[in-house]
Amino acid sequence: MESAEKISVTVTPAMARMIREKVADGSFGSASEVVRAALRALQREEEEHAERIAAIKARLKASIEDKSPSLSSSEVRARLQGLFDRQSRGNDDTAA
């Protein structure tokens, strides 16, 4: 295990109560364990956030670099209307 450094931390009364409750109910062996678990959770959350941001940036970059032809809003509407019309006709055929 990594060596430990002792520091002093100030928390709200509600946080202190939660720490004491976690120790009292046996979830953790000490207040230090509760704080370490919370810090590990924060670290995981930050890493996951960084991964989500990186994935979004990668998708944006790929989209910007995509050489496929762009569609105008009227072309998109026309294509969607065609899909809707085909779907509607398909539903009408099955109801008959």
C-alpha positions, 0 to 999 in steps of 0.5 A: 500500500502507498504511504499515507500523509496525514492532513486535516479536513473541514467538512459540514456537520451533515458530512461529518454525520454521514462519515460517522454513520458509515463507520458506525454501521460497519460500512467503513473501519474509520473516517479516513476510509470513508474519505478515501472511498469518496476521493476514489469515487471523485477520481473515477467520476472525473476520469469518466467525464474526461473520457466522455469529453474525449469521445465527443471531441472525437465525434465532432472532429470526425464529423468536421472532417467527413467529406460526405455531401451535406444536405440542406434542411429542405433535403432532410425534410424531403427524405424524412417525409419520404421515409414517413410516407413509406412507413405509413403505406407499410402500416396501411398494407398490414391493416387491410 
